[in-house]
Amino acid sequence: MMSNALKLELVEKMTTLVAAGFGLVAGLAWNQAIQDLFKLLFPEQGGLIAKFLYAILITVIVVLVTTKLSRMSNVLKEKLNT
């Protein structure tokens, strides 16, 4: 029989994996939508310029979001430690 601590850890890990899976699906959906938007906005470039602009835009967004989340995490850790 599994202990309650083991059951809790199993549920936590499964929740993390399911959330990551859904996050991947959502990310892929947004990826396709944004790519299609760039194809619509820049049809005459043959896609190369649009791909670079897309890559730059996504990189900037990822850096901003991860920086903000990291700061929020640090603030919460400080509050918990005081």
FIVEX-981689 format. One line per field, with one value per residue (C-alpha): residue number from 1; residue in three letters; x, z, y. Coordinates in steps of 0.001 Angstrom, whole numbers, plus 500000, padded with zeros to 6 digits. Last residue first. Layout:
BEGIN
n: (NUM, ...)
res: (ala, ...)
x: (X, ...)
z: (Z, ...)
y: (Y, ...)
//
This chain:
BEGIN
n: (82, 81, 80, 79, 78, 77, 76, 75, 74, 73, 72, 71, 70, 69, 68, 67, 66, 65, 64, 63, 62, 61, 60, 59, 58, 57, 56, 55, 54, 53, 52, 51, 50, 49, 48, 47, 46, 45, 44, 43, 42, 41, 40, 39, 38, 37, 36, 35, 34, 33, 32, 31, 30, 29, 28, 27, 26, 25, 24, 23, 22, 21, 20, 19, 18, 17, 16, 15, 14, 13, 12, 11, 10, 9, 8, 7, 6, 5, 4, 3, 2, 1)
res: (thr, asn, leu, lys, glu, lys, leu, val, asn, ser, met, arg, ser, leu, lys, thr, thr, val, leu, val, val, ile, val, thr, ile, leu, ile, ala, tyr, leu, phe, lys, ala, ile, leu, gly, gly, gln, glu, pro, phe, leu, leu, lys, phe, leu, asp, gln, ile, ala, gln, asn, trp, ala, leu, gly, ala, val, leu, gly, phe, gly, ala, ala, val, leu, thr, thr, met, lys, glu, val, leu, glu, leu, lys, leu, ala, asn, ser, met, met)
x: (510972, 511813, 508373, 508421, 511891, 510790, 507739, 509893, 512325, 509496, 508054, 511488, 511888, 508413, 509198, 512529, 510892, 508175, 510550, 513050, 510285, 508689, 512022, 512828, 509361, 509736, 513243, 512170, 509105, 511181, 513635, 510837, 509160, 512419, 512716, 509051, 509243, 509419, 506252, 503820, 504843, 501679, 499830, 502885, 503517, 499957, 500349, 503528, 501740, 498895, 501226, 503336, 500249, 498958, 502380, 502568, 499079, 500012, 503265, 501467, 498947, 501788, 503549, 500312, 499847, 503438, 503196, 499881, 501315, 504289, 502042, 499730, 502681, 504172, 500848, 500476, 504020, 503366, 500076, 501876, 501282, 500000)
z: (506367, 504272, 502693, 501593, 500084, 498171, 496848, 495651, 493979, 492176, 490940, 489655, 487853, 486353, 485038, 483562, 482004, 480421, 479069, 477686, 476083, 474483, 473102, 471685, 470122, 468403, 467147, 465780, 464089, 462538, 461268, 459882, 458241, 456546, 455129, 454193, 450489, 451218, 449231, 451693, 454723, 456740, 455808, 456258, 459575, 460695, 459653, 461721, 464692, 464485, 464062, 467071, 469132, 468500, 469256, 472520, 473514, 472856, 474789, 477712, 477703, 478002, 480687, 482698, 482367, 483462, 486459, 487542, 487224, 489379, 492054, 492018, 492442, 495233, 497069, 496703, 497990, 501000, 501671, 501793, 499105, 500000)
y: (536574, 533500, 533233, 536861, 536446, 533345, 535208, 538101, 535684, 533908, 537199, 538213, 534893, 535192, 538690, 537569, 534499, 536641, 539294, 536766, 534688, 537764, 539004, 535572, 535269, 538640, 537850, 534470, 536003, 538775, 536154, 533995, 537014, 537960, 534456, 533997, 534683, 538385, 539191, 537596, 539694, 540420, 537217, 535022, 536790, 536014, 532376, 532112, 533704, 531201, 528234, 529196, 529955, 526417, 524930, 526851, 525721, 522084, 522481, 524107, 521263, 518785, 520834, 521034, 517274, 516621, 518951, 517468, 513956, 514965, 516475, 513442, 511077, 513196, 513206, 509445, 508944, 511165, 509363, 506033, 503484, 500000)
//
